[in-house]
Amino acid sequence: MASKPAAVFTGFTPECLQFLRDLAANNERAWFLANKPVYERAVLAPLRLLLAEVIAALAAREIPLTGDPAKAIFRIHRDVRFSHDKLPYKTHAGAVLTRDGSKSMLGLLYLHIAPEGCFLASGFYHPEREQLAALREAIYTEPQRFAAMQAELAGAKLALGTEESLTRLPRGFEEATDPAVIAALKLKSLVVRRDLATAALAGRKLIDQIIAFAEAAQPLLQFGWSALSVLDPTDLKRQR
């Protein structure tokens, strides 16, 4: 008896974003439970298939990002313990790949799917204090290598995001004079991002777009991983 062909990613159907829109309008447990089969069919199932193919493609290109196709996906349930917003569910889908496959490891590739906008991101998001200090030290003491990294990113039409930035230089780096170094030292995260058109979700070309972005963001990840190599390996994960 012939074995059943392995499932492949063929794209997300319009039902994916429609489910997320409907969830935003009906963010309550009873509605979610009644519509959970739609979530599993239209969001989870294709996302797992996509991740499986992306992980295999990254490995084939020796790009050090990996994960488990199921565990790499963030839970749709929100952690409302310390939030004023008690809505129980996220209204987007997200997944992350890292060097060791765990969500907490620094240096990531992130996929965000939402009706209001989809995007890819890569880098070092909200590192802990000692981790951020190590990243800043590398920027400060190796400005030429940092500039070369930024030039590679610029060649791929990527730039470090400036959404979260200090108004003043952090303590210990007040002597910095290079404008690009000063701007980077003020950042709380070192992340690049590329928007995805909604139409990109509908087919297999999404795999190629993710791989191309992952390759383009490698200079940032390699710079950051090198900077963090001075830390104890146990300090390379974000605290939960």
N, C-alpha and C positions, 0 to 999 in steps of 0.2 A: 504494500500500500504506500503510495507516494506521500511524503511528508507535506504538511501544510506550509506554503511559502511564508517567510517571515514578513510581518507587517512593516510597511515603510511609511515615512511621513509624506503626505500628499498636500499638506496645507491645512490651515484652519478654515472652517466654514463660517459664513456670516453669523451662524448661531452662537459662536464663541463670544463675540463682542455684544450681541444682543442679550445673552445671558447676563453679562456683567452690567449692562444698562438696566436690565430688569431687577438685578440684585440691588443696585443703587436705589431703586425706587421702592424696593420691598425688603429692606435690610432687617430681617427678623428671622428667628429660628424656624418657625412653622413654615414660612415660605421657602426657605432654603432646603429644608428636609423634603418638602413636596417636590422640589425641582432639582434635587441632588443628582438624579440620573442625567439631567441635561448637562450639569457641571462636569460630571465624570466623562460623558460622551464628547462634549464639544470643546472642553477646556483641558482637562487632565490627560485624556488619552492621546490627542495629537501633540501635546506639549511633551509628554514622555517619549513619544516616537521621535520628535524633533531633537530632543536632548541626546538620545541614543546615537543618532547619526552625527550630530555635532561633536560629541565626545570622541567618536571613532575617527572623524575627520581631523580633529585636533591632534590626536595621537599619531595619525599617519604623517602629519606635518611636523611632528616633534614639538608642538606647542604645549608647554607644561601647564595645562588646565584640564581638570577632569571632574568627575562626580558620578553619583548614581542617578540614573534618569528619574527615579521616583523621589529619592531623598533630596535632590537638588532643588526641587520645587518648594517654594515657601507655602506654609499652611494658609488657607484662606481665612481661618479664624483669627481675629484680632486679639492681641493681648490688651485687655481693657483694665487690668488691675490698677494701673497708675495713671489712667487717662480719664479726662472729663468726658470724652466722647465714648459712650458705651455701646455704640453700634457693634454688633457681634462679628461682622464679616468685612473683609477687604473687598473693594470693588475693582480690583485688578489682579492679574496673575503675574507671578515673578519667579525666576529661577536663577541660581548662581552656580558657577563653576570656579574651582580654586586649584591650587597646586596639589593639595592632598584630598580634595573632594569634600571637605567639610565646609559648612557655611561660615564658620568663624575664622577661618584662615585668612590672613591679610593678603591682598592682591587677588582681585576677582574679575570675572566676566559676568555681567548681569544682563538679563533679558526682562523687559517690562512690557506687559500687554494690557492695554486699557482703552476704553472707547474714546477717551479724551486725548490719547496720544500714546504711541508705542516708541520704545527706544532701547538702545544698547548702551551699556556703560562699562568702564573698566578702570581699575586703579585701586587706590587705598582709601576706603570710605570710612570716615570717623575713626581713625586709629586711636588707641589709648595714648595717654600722655607720653609715656616712655617711647612708644613706637613713633609718635609724631615728632618727638624730639630727635630721634635717630634719622628720620627722613629729612628734617630741617637741617641737621648737621651736615648731611651729604650735599644738600643744595648749597649750603654756605661755604663748605670747604672744598668742593669740587665744582665750581661754577662753570668751567669749560665743559665738563662731562654733562652737567645739567643742561647747558645751552645746546649741546649736540643732541641730547635727547629731545628737547623741545623742537629743534629743527626737523628731526625725523617725524615727530608728530605733525608738525605743520605741513610737511610734505604729503601727508595723508589727510590733510584738511581737518586735523584734530588739534585741540588746545585745552589746557587745563581749565576746568570750570572754576568760576570765581563767585559762585552764589553764596558761599559761606567763607567770609574773610574777616580777619581782625582789622581794626582801624589803625592799630599801631604795631610796630615790630614786636615779636615776642621777646621776652627777657633772654639776654645772652646773645642776641643777634643784632643789637643796635648799631654795630659798626658796618653793617652791610651798606653798600653804595650803588650796586648795579640795580637798575630799575626792575629788570626781570626777576632777579633773585629776591629783591624786596617783596615784590608781588607774590612770589611763590611762598616765601617764608610766612606770610600772613594767612595762608590758606589753612583751613581746618581739615580738608580732605584733598587728596591728589587724584583727581578723577577726570577722565575724558568721556564724552558722550556723543552718540550719533543717533538722530531720530530715524525711525522706521515709518515709511508710508503704510497706511492701513492695507493697501493693496498688496504689500509685500507678504502679508500673512497667508495669502491664499494659495501659495505654491511652493515648490521645492527650491526655488531661487532664494528663499529665506535662509536656507542652510549656507549657501555661498556668501550671503551678506554677513552672516554672523562670523564665519571663518575669516572673511576679509577684514572685518573690524578687529577681531582678536589678533590677527597678524599685525595690523596697523598700530594697535595699542601695546604691543610687546616692548618697545623701548621704554615706556613708562614702567611697566611691571618689572622689567629687568633692572632698571635703575633703582626702583624701590626695594626689590628683594635684596639687591647688593647692599643698600643702605641699612637694611634691617638685619643683615648677617652678623652685625656686631652684638646683637641681643642673644640672650639665651633662647633656644628653640621653644621653650615653654612660654615665652613672652610674645610669640608671633601670632597669637590668636586674640581676637576681640573678646572681652568679658561679656558674658551673657547676663 
